[in-house]
Amino acid sequence: MLSIGFVLLTHGNESQMLRLTETLSRIFQNPRIACHHDFSQSSLNKNLFPPNIHFVKDYAKTKWGSISLVDATLRALRLLYAEDAPDWFYLISGSDYPIKSAELIRSELERTTCDAFMTQKRIDHRKIPDKSQEAGGGFDHPWYDHLGYQRYIGRSLPIPSWRHPHRGPAAGHIRILNPSILKPFHPFDEAFSCFSGDQWFAANARAAEYILRQELKPLLRYFKGRFPPDEAFFRTVLGNAPGLRICPEIKHYIQWDSGNHPRMIGLQDLQLLLDSKAHFARKFAAGSPVLDALDAYLGISELSDPPISNSRHTEPAPPK
């Protein structure tokens, strides 16, 4: 049977973590889970968790939008594949939750010819993209061409003596976007491209092994000064991997309609979750009623009248 593991990034809310890991342990039959928990942000009683949960001992202090999230992911990925290497793994957070059965997920992974599922936007380092498009629409929208170039190719240099006409002396900056000037300052060329996309992804053991055997320090140094590095680092590594096939879709259901952070998912989203092609969803508030409904759908609760999907997926509803 195809084995599935998890790289879990957390920094708080022990009860929500417990619920997620217990659910994963139950429906995936005690999978190997490598958890990077930032103990500098919150304490955790590791004894409460199932024995298949392995915690990164040398944890990193993490911060949203920083290279520390890439570092944390790499530490957990090394731990996950240190022994009993799973055939596939999912990168998830403590506010994620499964929305499809293990049987359906395994069936899809067994049939796929892909080595990884991740959204991928190629950032062309050779020219400045048009900025005429209005903002919005995600990575596949034309407006992101310019934003991605600005984030991962362009450079911002400080000008300490700059004076704002209304705020007085302040540290300003100048943004350099000219590709000819930038060429010596980035690692990209005709044979090595920059890619960006959602932070969360799924990949098989072949892709994991490729990541872990690369010399990543130069790329880590480059992306350390970029925001956000976690949306580009792993896509760039795997996007340039010879022989690996990347399916440009994400197996997470996410609602991006509230700025820089996903909207919390509620009961009003339940049918959309069940009808989607995603395997996991985020973000959920701890104790949200929609989690109880998902438990009923997955067949792991005693709720009566569990929701039944009208999805195109041929997945049976759990017994009442």
N, C-alpha and C positions, 0 to 999 in steps of 0.2 A: 504494500500500500504506500502511495506517495506520502512522504512526511513533510509537514509544514512547521516552520519555526517562526519566532517573532523577535524582532528588535524593538524594545519598548523604551521610550524616553519619557521620564516623569520628573516632577519636581514638587509635587504636593498632593493633598487629598488622598490619604491612605485608604479610606473607605471606598472611594471610587476605583482606586487601583485594585483593591481586593475583589470587588465585584467583577471587574474586567478580567482579571487573571483567573478567577474561579470559573467564569463563563468559558474562556478560551480552553482551560484545562478540561472542562466537561465535554464540550462539543468536539474538540480536536484530540481527545483521548490523551491528556497529559503531554502536550507538545513541549519541546525545549523552548524556553523563553529567556532571553538575555535582557535584563533590565538595567538601564543606566538611570539611577535615581540621584538627583542632586541633593545630597544630604545637607548641604549648606543652606538650602532654602526651607527644608522641612525634615523633621525626624521621621523614622519609619521603624516599625517593629517587624523585622524580616521573618520572625518566627511564625507570624500569622499567615504567611503565604504558602501556597502549595510547594512541595519539594522540587517540582520541575522548573521553578523560577530561580534563575541564577543572577545574582546582583554583581555589577561591576564593582570591584573593591576599590580600585584606584580611580574614583570618580572625578569628573571635571566640574568646576563651577560654571554653570550655564547661564546664558543671557540671550533673550530673544534677539534675532537678527545678527548674531555674532558667529564667528568661526567656532566658538565653543560647542555649538550644536552639531557641527560636522565632526569635531573631535569626539563628542559623546557617542555619536552614531558609530564611528569607527571602533571605539573601545568595546561597545556592546556587540558589534558584528564580529570582532575577533573572538570574543567570549562565546558567542553562539556557535561559531565554527571551530572552536578548539577541540570539540569531541562530539560524537553523534551528530554529524553535520546533516541538517535537514535538506531535502530536495529543493524546497522553496522557502523563502522568508518574506515577511511583511514588516515594513517599518511603520510603527504606529505610536500613538501617544496615549497618555492616561485618560484622555477625554474621548477616545475612539471606542467603537463597539461594533461587533459583527452584525451584519444585516442579512446574511445568507448562511445556509447550513454548510457544515463541513463537507457533506457529500457533494453538494453542488459546486463548491469551491474546488475540491479535489478533481472533480470531473472536468471542469474547465481547464485547470492547470495541466491535467494529463493530456488533453487534446491540443493544447496550444503548441505552436512552433516557435514561440517567442522565448527569449531568455530573461526579459524584464518587461514590466508594465510601468511606464512612467511618461508623463507629459514631457515633450521635448520641443523647445523652441531654439532653432539655430540662430545665434547672434553673429551677424556678418561683421567682422572686424575691418573689412576693406573700405567701407563707405559709411557716411553718416545717414541714417534712415530719415525719411520724410517725417516731419513733426506735425503735419497738417491735420492728422486724424484726432478726433476728440477722445479723451480718456475714457476707459471702460471696456468691458468685454473679455478680460482675461488674457492669457498668454497667446491665444490664437488670433487676437484682435490686432489689426495693423498698428494701432497706437503703441503696442508693446514693443515693436521693432525699435523705436527711438528710446523708450525707457530702458530696455535691456541693454542697448548699446551704451547708454549713459551710465548704467550701473556697473557693467562688467568690462567695458573697454575704455571708456572715458576716464579722465583723471581730474581731480579737484585739488588745486594747490592753494594753501592759505596765504592771505595777504594781511599780516597783522596791523599794518598802518592804515588799512582802509577805514574810511569814516562814513557812517551812514548819516544822511542829511537830517534825520529826525531822532536818531538814537545816540548820536555822538560817536566817539571812538569805539570801534569794535573789530574783532577779528573777522575779516571777510574771506572770500575765496574766489578764485577764477577757475572756470571749468574748461578743460581742453578736450575737444572732440575731433580735431583734425587727425585722420587716420595715418597720414604720413609722419606726423610728429609723434604719435602714440606707438608706432610700430616697434621701437626698441624696448618698450616698457611692458609688453604683454607676451605670453608664450604662444600666441595663436598664429598659424600660417595656413597654407593651402592643405597641409596634411593633418592639422590639429585644430579643430574648431571649438568654439565656446557654445555651450548649450545651457538653457535655463528651463524651469518648469516648477510644478508643485513640489514641495519638500517630500511628500510621502510617496512611497513606491513599493513595488513587489518585484523580487528577482529570484532566479534559481541559483543553485549551488555553483554552477559554472560562472555566473556573473559575480557572485560573492567571492569566489576564489580569485577571479581576475582583479577585483578591487584590492584584496588583501595582499597580493603579491607585487603590486605596483610600488614604485618609489614615489610617494605622494607629498613629500616635504616641499618641493618647489611649488606645486600647485596650491598646497595649503598656505604657503607664504603669500602667494599672489592673491588668493581669495580672502585672506585675512582682512585686507583693507576694503573689501567690497560689501555692499549691503543689498539683499541678504545673501550671504555665501551659501547657505543650506539649500537655496533654490537653484544653484548652478553647479556646485562641486561634483556631486555624484552623477549628474546628467552629463557633465563634461567628461568625466572618467569613462563612463560606460558608452557614451555617444561616440567616443573615439576608439573603442575596443574593436580590434579586427575579429571578424567572425561571429560577433554577438548580434542577435537580432532584437531590436527594441520595438515594442508595440507602443505607439504614442497615445496611450490612454492611461488614466489613473483608476485604480480599483477602490478609490475612496469617493464617497458621496459627500460633497462640500457645498454649502450655500455661501457664495461670496457676494453678499449684498449689504454689508455693514462696514465698509472701509477696509483697513488692513488686516482685520481678523474675521474669521468665518462667523456667520450668525449661528446662535445656538439652535439646535434642532429640537422641534417639539412634536406633539401628537399630530399637528396639522400636516407634518411632512411624512407621516408613516407610509402612506401608499406610494409616495414618490420614492421612498427608500426601497420598498419591496419591488417596485417596478423597474428600478434602475439596474444597470449592469455591474454596479459596484458590489464589492464584497464587504467593505467596512464603511462606516460613516463617522463624521466628526463635525462640530463639537457637540457633546452632550453635557448638560449640567448634571452634577451628582444627584441621584435620586429622582431624575426626571421620569414622569409617567410613561414616556415613550419607551424607556428601557424595559419597563414591565411588559409593554405590548410586544416588544421585540423578543423578550424571553418566551412569551407565549407562542409567538410565531416559530421560534427555534425549538420549541418543545421542551423547555427547561424550567417551566413554572407550572403552578397549579391553577393559573387563571382560567376561568371559564370563558367561552366564546372568544378564542384567540382570533386575531385578524387573519383573513384569507386573501392572498394576493391575487390580482387579476393579471399578474406579470406574464410576459411571454416565456419566462423560464418555466420549465416543466418540473416544478418542485412541489411535492405534496405538502398540504397544510398539516401541522401537528395534530395529534389526537386531542379531542376535547375532554 
